[in-house]
Amino acid sequence: MNAPPLADAPFHLPLRFVDVPLCVRTNDESIRSRLRAYFAPYVVEPMPAPSAEVILIQGRADTRGAFEDVRRGSGRRVKEAVREEPGCRLILKRTTGVLMGLTPEHAFAQGDLRSHLNQAINLVNACYAKTVLKRGHVLFHASAVTWGDRAAVLAGVPGAGKSTAALHLVEEGFRFLSNDRVLAKAGSNGDASAAQNVELLGYPKQPRVNPGTLLHHPRLTTLLESEDQKALRALSVEELWRLERKSDVDLDAIYGQGTVDLAGSMQCLILLKWRLGESGFAVRRLTAAEAMANLPIFYKDLGVFDLDRPVDRLGVVEQLQRYSAVCERVRVLEVLGGVDFSALVDLVGDELAK
C-alpha cells in the first residue's frame, strides 16, 4: 500500500518548525482547521518546498493482512503492529485502528482521525524530528525550559515528574520548550566559537499532563470539573502521583502568547532521581562518562517511525558519540532525595544564570 494520492487530500496546511518546512494535506476540513489552531504559531504561507508531506485521511482504513506486534517489554501493553511492504512501512495503532504509513517521500495516516487527532499530531512531529535527526541531532526523552536563549533539560524515568517540573518552572516565568522529547546537537570541535554550544530544539506539541499536575497549579486547576477536583483531592499523595490520565494544556492560552519556545542553547541536563516520600534535596555534578552511564534515562529514538534507524554497529557507535558530545559540553546534574519542585526551580534558575 502506497501513500494516498495528494488529490485525495485537497485541504493543505503549510507548517514551519524552526527551519523545517512541512506540508500537511487532508481530506477533512475540520481536521485541517483543528491542526491549524493547534500549530498556530508555526503556520506560514507562502513557504518553501516542504522537507516532508503528511497526508491525513479521515475514513475507514484497510487493515486486512498480517501485522507483527511491536513488543514493549514485560507487562506493557502493545500499542503498535508493523508490516513491511515494498517501499513502505505500515503501522497499525492497535487501540484506535488508525493505519499509518511511511515512505521516503511521505507519511500518511488513515482512520478516525477526528476522534484521535493526537495521533495525527504525533505523526507530524515524527516527520519533523526525522528531518532534524538527519542533520546529526540526537533525541532526548526529556522536558525542557528556557530563560532567554539558554535552556535546561529535565530527564527522568517515567513518572519522575518531568512535565510537572517544567510547568512549575513556567509558573515562575520560564518559557516552555518541550514536554517529553528534545533534539540536541553539539557544536563542532573544529569551530572554536561553537565548541561549547549545544543546539536544542523542542517538539511543537502541547504538554500532556496527569490530573495531579493540574490540581496543584492554580491556573491549571480550572481545566478540571469541580466534582473531579473533589474526587482527586480525596486521593493520597501516592495515588495522585501515579494516576495516569493525560490532558492537553494550551500554555499560550493560559499564560499568554510567547510562553512556548522551540529552540535554545542547552546549558544543563538535570537527571531527576528523586523519590516521592524521601527527604532532603541533594544535587551532584556528573562527569560526561557518568552521564553516559545514565543513558537509559534520557535515550530516545523514533522506533518504528524511523525508516533509517541504526541497525549496524557503526550506526550505533556514531549515535552514542553524538550523545557523548552533548554530555561533554553541558553541565550534567543528578537530583537525589525527595521531590521538591521549589528547590528544583531555584536550581534551574541558578544554572541558567551562569
Backbone hydrogen bonds, N-H to C=O, Kabsch-Sander energy under -0.5 kcal/mol:
donor,donor_aa,acceptor,acceptor_aa,energy
8,D,5,P,-1.9
9,A,6,L,-2.0
11,F,26,T,-2.3
12,H,10,P,-0.6
13,L,24,V,-3.0
15,L,22,L,-2.9
16,R,42,Y,-2.6
17,F,20,V,-2.3
18,V,16,R,-0.7
20,V,17,F,-2.2
22,L,15,L,-2.9
23,C,52,A,-1.9
24,V,13,L,-2.6
25,R,54,V,-3.0
26,T,11,F,-2.7
27,N,56,L,-1.3
32,R,28,D,-2.0
33,S,29,E,-2.6
34,R,30,S,-2.2
35,L,31,I,-2.5
36,R,32,R,-2.5
37,A,33,S,-1.9
38,Y,34,R,-2.2
39,F,35,L,-3.0
40,A,37,A,-1.0
42,Y,39,F,-2.8
43,V,40,A,-1.2
44,V,14,P,-1.5
51,S,21,P,-3.2
52,A,21,P,-0.7
53,E,105,E,-1.0
54,V,23,C,-2.7
55,I,53,E,-0.5
55,I,107,A,-2.9
56,L,25,R,-3.2
56,L,54,V,-0.5
57,I,55,I,-0.5
57,I,109,A,-3.0
58,Q,56,L,-0.6
59,G,57,I,-0.7
59,G,111,G,-1.9
63,T,61,A,-1.0
68,E,82,V,-3.0
69,D,67,F,-0.6
70,V,80,E,-2.9
71,R,69,D,-0.8
76,R,73,G,-1.8
81,A,92,L,-1.8
82,V,68,E,-2.6
83,R,90,L,-2.3
85,E,88,C,-3.0
88,C,85,E,-2.5
89,R,102,L,-2.2
90,L,83,R,-3.0
91,I,100,M,-3.2
92,L,81,A,-3.1
93,K,91,I,-0.6
93,K,98,V,-2.8
94,R,79,K,-1.9
94,R,92,L,-0.8
97,G,93,K,-2.6
99,L,110,Q,-2.9
100,M,91,I,-3.2
101,G,108,F,-2.5
102,L,89,R,-2.2
103,T,106,H,-2.9
107,A,53,E,-2.0
108,F,101,G,-2.3
109,A,55,I,-2.3
110,Q,99,L,-2.7
111,G,57,I,-1.9
113,L,111,G,-1.8
116,H,112,D,-1.0
117,L,114,R,-0.5
119,Q,116,H,-1.4
120,A,116,H,-0.8
120,A,117,L,-0.5
121,I,117,L,-2.2
122,N,118,N,-2.4
123,L,119,Q,-1.7
124,V,120,A,-2.2
125,N,121,I,-2.3
126,A,122,N,-2.1
127,C,123,L,-1.9
128,Y,124,V,-2.0
129,A,125,N,-2.9
130,K,126,A,-2.3
131,T,127,C,-1.7
132,V,128,Y,-1.9
133,L,129,A,-2.9
134,K,130,K,-1.6
135,R,132,V,-1.6
136,G,133,L,-1.8
137,H,132,V,-1.1
138,V,184,A,-2.5
139,L,300,K,-0.5
140,F,182,V,-3.3
141,H,298,F,-2.6
142,A,140,F,-1.3
142,A,180,D,-0.6
143,S,154,L,-2.4
144,A,178,S,-2.3
145,V,152,A,-2.0
146,T,175,R,-2.5
147,W,150,R,-2.6
150,R,147,W,-1.7
151,A,265,S,-2.8
152,A,145,V,-2.4
153,V,268,C,-2.4
154,L,143,S,-3.0
155,A,153,V,-0.5
155,A,270,I,-2.8
156,G,141,H,-0.5
160,A,157,V,-2.0
165,A,161,G,-2.7
166,A,162,K,-2.2
167,L,163,S,-2.0
168,H,164,T,-2.1
169,L,165,A,-1.9
170,V,166,A,-2.0
171,E,167,L,-2.1
172,E,168,H,-0.8
172,E,169,L,-0.6
173,G,170,V,-2.0
174,F,169,L,-2.2
175,R,146,T,-2.5
176,F,259,T,-2.5
177,L,144,A,-2.5
178,S,144,A,-1.7
182,V,140,F,-1.9
183,L,201,L,-3.0
184,A,138,V,-2.6
185,K,199,E,-1.9
187,G,197,N,-2.9
191,D,188,S,-1.4
192,A,190,G,-0.6
194,A,191,D,-1.5
195,A,191,D,-0.9
195,A,192,A,-0.5
197,N,194,A,-1.2
199,E,185,K,-2.3
200,L,264,G,-2.7
201,L,183,L,-2.9
202,G,262,L,-2.1
203,Y,181,R,-0.6
205,K,203,Y,-2.3
209,V,207,P,-0.6
209,V,247,S,-2.4
213,T,210,N,-1.0
214,L,210,N,-1.5
215,L,211,P,-2.6
216,H,212,G,-1.2
217,H,214,L,-1.1
220,L,217,H,-1.9
221,T,217,H,-1.8
223,L,220,L,-2.0
224,L,221,T,-2.2
229,Q,225,E,-2.6
230,K,226,S,-2.0
231,A,227,E,-2.1
232,L,228,D,-2.5
233,R,229,Q,-2.3
234,A,230,K,-0.8
235,L,232,L,-1.4
240,L,236,S,-2.6
241,W,237,V,-2.2
242,R,238,E,-1.7
243,L,239,E,-0.9
245,R,243,L,-0.7
247,S,209,V,-1.9
249,V,207,P,-1.7
251,L,249,V,-1.3
254,I,250,D,-1.5
255,Y,251,L,-3.5
256,G,251,L,-0.6
256,G,252,D,-1.3
259,T,256,G,-1.2
261,D,176,F,-3.4
264,G,200,L,-2.1
265,S,149,D,-3.1
266,M,198,V,-2.7
266,M,264,G,-0.6
267,Q,151,A,-3.0
268,C,151,A,-1.1
269,L,331,R,-2.8
270,I,153,V,-3.2
271,L,269,L,-0.6
271,L,333,L,-3.4
272,L,155,A,-3.5
272,L,270,I,-0.7
273,K,271,L,-1.2
273,K,335,V,-2.0
275,R,337,G,-2.6
278,E,275,R,-1.6
282,A,336,L,-2.0
284,R,334,E,-2.2
286,L,332,V,-3.1
291,A,287,T,-2.5
292,M,288,A,-2.4
293,A,289,A,-1.3
294,N,290,E,-0.6
294,N,291,A,-1.5
295,L,292,M,-1.6
297,I,294,N,-2.1
298,F,294,N,-0.7
298,F,295,L,-0.8
299,Y,295,L,-2.5
300,K,139,L,-1.1
305,F,302,L,-2.2
306,D,303,G,-1.5
307,L,305,F,-0.6
309,R,306,D,-1.3
316,V,312,D,-1.9
317,V,313,R,-2.7
318,E,314,L,-2.3
319,Q,315,G,-1.9
320,L,316,V,-2.4
321,Q,317,V,-2.2
322,R,318,E,-1.5
323,Y,319,Q,-1.9
324,S,320,L,-2.5
325,A,321,Q,-2.2
326,V,322,R,-1.6
327,C,323,Y,-2.3
328,E,324,S,-2.0
329,R,325,A,-0.8
329,R,326,V,-1.0
330,V,326,V,-0.8
331,R,267,Q,-2.2
332,V,286,L,-0.6
333,L,269,L,-2.6
333,L,331,R,-0.5
334,E,284,R,-2.5
335,V,271,L,-2.9
336,L,282,A,-3.1
336,L,334,E,-0.5
338,G,280,G,-2.8
339,V,275,R,-0.6
344,L,340,D,-1.8
345,V,341,F,-2.3
346,D,342,S,-1.7
347,L,343,A,-2.2
348,V,344,L,-2.7
349,G,345,V,-2.4
350,D,346,D,-2.4
351,E,347,L,-2.4
352,L,348,V,-2.4
353,A,349,G,-0.7
354,K,350,D,-0.5
354,K,351,E,-0.7
